Amino acid sequence: MADILDQIIAVKREEITVAQGRKPLAAMRADAESRVLTRDFVGALRSKIAAGQSAVIAEIKKASPSKGVLRADFIAADIAQSYAEGDGTTSAACLSVLTDRQFFQGEPDFLKQARASCDLPVLRKDFMVDAYQIYESRVMGADCILLIAACLDDARMADMEAIARGLDMAVLVEGHDAAELERALRLTTPLIGVNNRNLHSFDVSLDTTLSMRKDVPADRLLVSESGIQAPEDVKKMREAGVHAFLVGEAFMRAGDPGRALAALFGA
């Protein structure tokens, strides 16, 4: 995973160079700053938790590098609507949309289509390595962006967080281990993600989140990412005080993703 992360970062830098040739940074920034009315990503998560429910960031992801195409019949707007509806009782709090083209077969249009089809706040899930992408995300309509500690040094991560917050976007900062979590906590964002997937072995363990739970202050919102497969997993995490989750692949294979979400988190 570490090797592929290096490949992805290299591709991102190439993509940014090409994008800036089409629309320079100054123009992208001006466009981003003209956009208004972001949706309250953090508030949507906290509202679900306050109601006694799991706060689920439901992912819209067509493919992954390791597993290939996850959903051949892929219509982002329909998937978003399904997540927003759930089973009428249990539904997603927010959406996460993969926009990376080369490795995840994503598209910026998927984010635009998903956001237009429902009222849920939307995270742009991509590999952010440059400020240009933050402005680009706001222009796309993103309400939140992801910063991955493994991709960024502390100074770049803090600068990118400040730009996003200045555009009224939320920031989910993600770590894979205790060292990355410590770095993530230096930022001001309330959203702290712990990815349960090991960067080197691909192994997934919920113990990653559970072992770091005690290190996340009460005023931060811990989001557990990857590895939730069964209602028992949800129960285990919630009993440990973890109430927010980012989940995707399992739902992508379901006929009705929203009902699959409700079956997993409504038990």
C-alpha positions as CSV (number, residue, x, y, z in Angstrom):
1,M,0.0,0.0,0.0
2,A,2.9,2.4,0.8
3,D,4.3,1.7,-2.7
4,I,1.0,2.4,-4.4
5,L,0.5,5.5,-2.3
6,D,3.8,6.8,-3.7
7,Q,2.5,6.0,-7.2
8,I,-0.8,7.8,-6.5
9,I,0.9,10.9,-5.2
10,A,3.1,11.1,-8.3
11,V,0.1,10.8,-10.5
12,K,-1.7,13.5,-8.5
13,R,1.2,16.0,-9.1
14,E,1.0,15.3,-12.8
15,E,-2.8,15.8,-12.8
16,I,-2.4,19.2,-11.0
17,T,0.2,20.4,-13.5
18,V,-2.2,19.6,-16.4
19,A,-5.2,21.1,-14.5
20,Q,-3.3,24.3,-13.9
21,G,-2.5,24.5,-17.6
22,R,-6.3,24.6,-18.2
23,K,-7.3,26.8,-15.3
24,P,-4.5,28.6,-13.4
25,L,-4.5,28.7,-9.6
26,A,-5.6,32.3,-9.4
27,A,-8.7,31.6,-11.5
28,M,-9.5,28.4,-9.6
29,R,-9.1,30.2,-6.3
30,A,-11.4,33.1,-7.4
31,D,-14.0,30.6,-8.6
32,A,-13.8,28.7,-5.2
33,E,-14.1,31.9,-3.2
34,S,-17.3,32.9,-5.1
35,R,-19.1,29.7,-4.1
36,V,-21.3,29.9,-1.1
37,L,-23.6,27.8,1.0
38,T,-21.7,24.7,2.0
39,R,-23.7,22.0,3.9
40,D,-22.8,21.4,7.5
41,F,-20.8,18.1,7.4
42,V,-19.8,18.0,11.1
43,G,-23.3,19.1,12.2
44,A,-24.8,16.2,10.2
45,L,-22.6,13.7,11.9
46,R,-23.2,15.2,15.4
47,S,-27.0,15.3,14.8
48,K,-27.1,11.5,14.1
49,I,-25.1,10.8,17.2
50,A,-27.3,13.1,19.3
51,A,-30.3,11.1,18.1
52,G,-28.7,7.9,19.4
53,Q,-27.7,6.6,15.9
54,S,-24.5,5.8,14.2
55,A,-23.2,8.6,12.1
56,V,-22.3,7.0,8.8
57,I,-20.3,8.6,6.0
58,A,-21.5,6.4,3.1
59,E,-19.0,6.0,0.3
60,I,-19.7,6.1,-3.4
61,K,-16.9,4.2,-5.0
62,K,-16.9,2.5,-8.4
63,A,-13.6,0.6,-8.1
64,S,-10.5,0.0,-6.0
65,P,-6.9,-0.7,-7.1
66,S,-6.9,-4.1,-5.3
67,K,-10.4,-5.3,-6.1
68,G,-11.2,-3.8,-9.4
69,V,-14.7,-2.7,-10.3
70,L,-17.0,-3.0,-7.3
71,R,-20.3,-2.0,-9.0
72,A,-20.8,-2.3,-12.7
73,D,-24.2,-0.6,-12.6
74,F,-22.9,2.6,-11.2
75,I,-25.1,5.7,-11.2
76,A,-23.8,8.1,-8.5
77,A,-27.1,10.0,-8.2
78,D,-29.1,6.9,-7.6
79,I,-26.6,5.6,-5.0
80,A,-26.7,8.9,-3.2
81,Q,-30.5,8.9,-3.1
82,S,-30.5,5.4,-1.7
83,Y,-28.1,6.3,1.1
84,A,-30.1,9.4,1.9
85,E,-33.3,7.3,2.2
86,G,-32.0,4.2,3.9
87,D,-34.9,2.1,5.1
88,G,-36.8,5.2,6.3
89,T,-35.4,4.9,9.8
90,T,-31.7,4.4,9.4
91,S,-29.8,6.4,6.7
92,A,-26.5,8.0,6.0
93,A,-25.4,11.3,7.7
94,C,-23.1,12.3,4.9
95,L,-21.6,11.0,1.6
96,S,-18.0,10.3,0.5
97,V,-17.4,10.3,-3.2
98,L,-14.2,9.0,-4.8
99,T,-13.1,11.4,-7.6
100,D,-9.7,9.8,-8.4
101,R,-9.8,8.6,-12.0
102,Q,-6.7,6.4,-12.6
103,F,-6.8,4.2,-9.5
104,F,-10.5,4.2,-8.4
105,Q,-12.3,5.0,-11.7
106,G,-13.8,8.1,-10.1
107,E,-14.9,11.3,-11.7
108,P,-15.5,14.9,-10.4
109,D,-18.9,14.6,-12.0
110,F,-19.8,11.7,-9.7
111,L,-19.5,14.2,-6.8
112,K,-21.6,16.8,-8.6
113,Q,-24.3,14.3,-9.5
114,A,-24.4,12.8,-6.0
115,R,-24.7,16.2,-4.3
116,A,-27.4,17.4,-6.6
117,S,-29.6,14.3,-6.0
118,C,-30.0,14.7,-2.2
119,D,-29.5,17.1,0.7
120,L,-26.6,15.3,2.4
121,P,-23.2,17.0,2.8
122,V,-20.5,15.5,0.6
123,L,-16.8,14.7,1.2
124,R,-14.5,14.7,-1.8
125,K,-12.4,11.6,-1.2
126,D,-9.1,11.9,-3.2
127,F,-5.4,12.2,-2.5
128,M,-4.8,15.9,-1.6
129,V,-1.2,17.0,-2.1
130,D,-1.5,20.6,-3.2
131,A,-3.6,23.7,-2.4
132,Y,-4.9,23.7,-5.9
133,Q,-7.0,20.6,-5.1
134,I,-8.7,22.3,-2.2
135,Y,-10.0,25.2,-4.3
136,E,-10.9,22.7,-7.0
137,S,-12.9,20.7,-4.4
138,R,-15.0,23.7,-3.5
139,V,-15.6,24.5,-7.1
140,M,-16.9,20.9,-7.5
141,G,-19.3,21.4,-4.7
142,A,-17.5,19.5,-1.9
143,D,-18.6,20.3,1.7
144,C,-15.6,18.5,3.2
145,I,-12.2,17.3,2.0
146,L,-9.9,14.5,3.2
147,L,-6.3,15.0,4.3
148,I,-4.2,11.9,4.6
149,A,-1.4,12.3,7.0
150,A,0.7,9.7,5.2
151,C,0.6,11.9,2.1
152,L,1.6,15.3,3.7
153,D,4.1,16.9,6.0
154,D,2.9,18.9,8.9
155,A,3.3,22.3,7.3
156,R,1.5,21.4,4.1
157,M,-1.3,19.7,6.0
158,A,-1.8,22.7,8.2
159,D,-1.8,25.1,5.2
160,M,-4.3,22.9,3.3
161,E,-6.6,22.7,6.4
162,A,-6.5,26.5,6.7
163,I,-7.5,27.0,3.1
164,A,-10.4,24.5,3.4
165,R,-11.7,26.0,6.6
166,G,-11.4,29.5,5.0
167,L,-13.7,28.2,2.2
168,D,-16.2,27.0,4.9
169,M,-15.4,23.3,4.2
170,A,-15.0,20.7,6.8
171,V,-11.7,18.7,7.0
172,L,-11.4,15.0,7.8
173,V,-7.8,14.3,8.6
174,E,-6.8,10.6,8.5
175,G,-4.1,8.6,10.2
176,H,-3.2,4.9,10.1
177,D,-1.2,4.6,13.3
178,A,-0.4,6.4,16.5
179,A,2.3,8.6,15.0
180,E,0.0,9.8,12.3
181,L,-2.8,10.3,14.8
182,E,-0.6,12.5,16.9
183,R,0.1,14.6,13.8
184,A,-3.5,14.8,12.9
185,L,-4.4,16.1,16.3
186,R,-2.2,19.1,15.8
187,L,-4.7,20.4,13.4
188,T,-7.8,22.3,14.6
189,T,-10.4,20.2,12.7
190,P,-12.9,18.3,14.9
191,L,-12.9,15.4,12.5
192,I,-10.3,12.8,13.2
193,G,-10.3,9.7,11.0
194,V,-8.5,6.4,11.9
195,N,-8.1,4.1,8.9
196,N,-8.1,0.5,10.1
197,R,-6.2,-0.7,6.9
198,N,-2.5,-1.3,7.4
199,L,-0.5,0.7,4.8
200,H,2.0,-2.0,4.4
201,S,0.2,-5.3,4.7
202,F,-3.4,-4.4,3.5
203,D,-4.7,-6.1,6.7
204,V,-7.7,-4.5,8.2
205,S,-8.3,-4.6,12.0
206,L,-10.9,-2.6,14.1
207,D,-8.3,-2.8,16.9
208,T,-6.5,0.0,15.1
209,T,-9.3,2.4,16.0
210,L,-10.0,0.8,19.4
211,S,-6.3,1.1,20.5
212,M,-6.2,4.8,19.6
213,R,-9.6,5.8,20.9
214,K,-8.2,6.9,24.3
215,D,-5.8,9.3,22.6
216,V,-8.6,11.3,20.9
217,P,-9.9,14.2,23.0
218,A,-13.6,14.3,23.8
219,D,-14.1,17.5,21.8
220,R,-13.0,15.7,18.6
221,L,-15.2,13.4,16.6
222,L,-13.4,10.1,15.8
223,V,-14.4,8.5,12.5
224,S,-13.5,4.8,12.1
225,E,-12.7,4.0,8.5
226,S,-12.6,0.5,6.9
227,G,-13.4,-2.9,8.4
228,I,-17.0,-2.6,9.4
229,Q,-18.6,-5.8,8.0
230,A,-21.4,-6.9,10.4
231,P,-23.7,-5.5,13.0
232,E,-21.5,-7.1,15.7
233,D,-18.7,-4.8,14.5
234,V,-20.9,-1.8,14.9
235,K,-22.0,-2.9,18.4
236,K,-18.3,-3.5,19.4
237,M,-17.3,0.0,18.2
238,R,-20.2,1.8,19.8
239,E,-19.7,0.1,23.1
240,A,-16.2,1.5,23.0
241,G,-17.5,5.0,22.4
242,V,-17.0,5.1,18.6
243,H,-20.1,6.4,16.8
244,A,-18.9,7.7,13.5
245,F,-17.9,5.5,10.5
246,L,-16.8,5.8,6.9
247,V,-18.0,2.7,5.0
248,G,-18.2,1.9,1.3
249,E,-17.2,-1.3,-0.4
250,A,-19.7,-3.5,1.3
251,F,-22.6,-1.3,0.2
252,M,-21.3,-0.9,-3.4
253,R,-22.0,-4.6,-4.0
254,A,-25.6,-4.5,-2.7
255,G,-28.6,-4.1,-4.9
256,D,-29.9,-1.3,-2.7
257,P,-26.9,0.4,-1.0
258,G,-29.1,2.4,1.4
259,R,-31.0,-0.7,2.7
260,A,-27.7,-2.5,3.1
261,L,-26.5,0.5,5.2
262,A,-29.7,0.3,7.3
263,A,-29.2,-3.5,7.8
264,L,-25.7,-3.0,9.1
265,F,-26.2,0.1,11.3
266,G,-29.8,-0.1,12.3
267,A,-29.6,-3.4,14.2
